[in-house]
């Protein structure tokens, strides 16, 4: 009987999903937040949660998980306490969802009355999806595989190795990564070496500044993150490619200014 009572009490304690905060709650966001609001909230919360600022590693990771869930559109928006149901005409407003008639979707993408994505909000914000080349090599993946990022998204990779972030207007790709807590390889910060090189899989990175890359490397899709600024709405890049043929000879020795996880 004691064992049965224990099992029954365990059953009554099992449902705990309701106490789990929505990613929007973790970031302190409304469900209709736009990209700029998402970025601002993330920067504020990730500083609060950082272990060096009184937070914890667990909370820091929780904030980063929430940020990526909101960006990717997989986050479930928190239900409003007074709502009687999604889209209930009695409350005068619809719960934000991925329905094309919503003014915004969970990822913060503004839409017009016809359900079409609108560029009026923040057209120069770039959504960057990144992948570490070390992971590509470790898994035996092909960097030229058109399904590379789809494969990576389902591989349960660490956030340092795969994920998304927003790059703001005027930021170089390297600055955008650093401002969001990532340590990507670099050395000179002036386009004079290939330590910070990335492979562009999709999207555009403005690299009009003179740099060390040969025409052949540029033709193959390589760019320098220290001088390149995202100029497309979305960008897919493989970073940490500095040891690939053609780039390895253009590296500078790692020094005290390089905050990379280099294996030089």
ABEGO torsion letter per residue (X at the ends): XAAAAAAAAAAAAABAAAABBBAAAAAGBBAABBAAAAAAAAAAAAAAABAAAGBBAAAAAAAAAAAAAAAAGABBBBBBAABAEBGBAAAGBBBBBABAABABBAAGBBBBAAGBBBAAABAABBBBBBBBAAAAAAAGBBAABAAAAAAAAAAGBBAAABEBBBBBBGBBAAAAAAAAGBBBBBAAGAGABAAABBBBABEBBBAABBBABBAAAAAAGBBBAAABBBABABBBBBBGAAABBGAAAABBBBBAABABBBAX
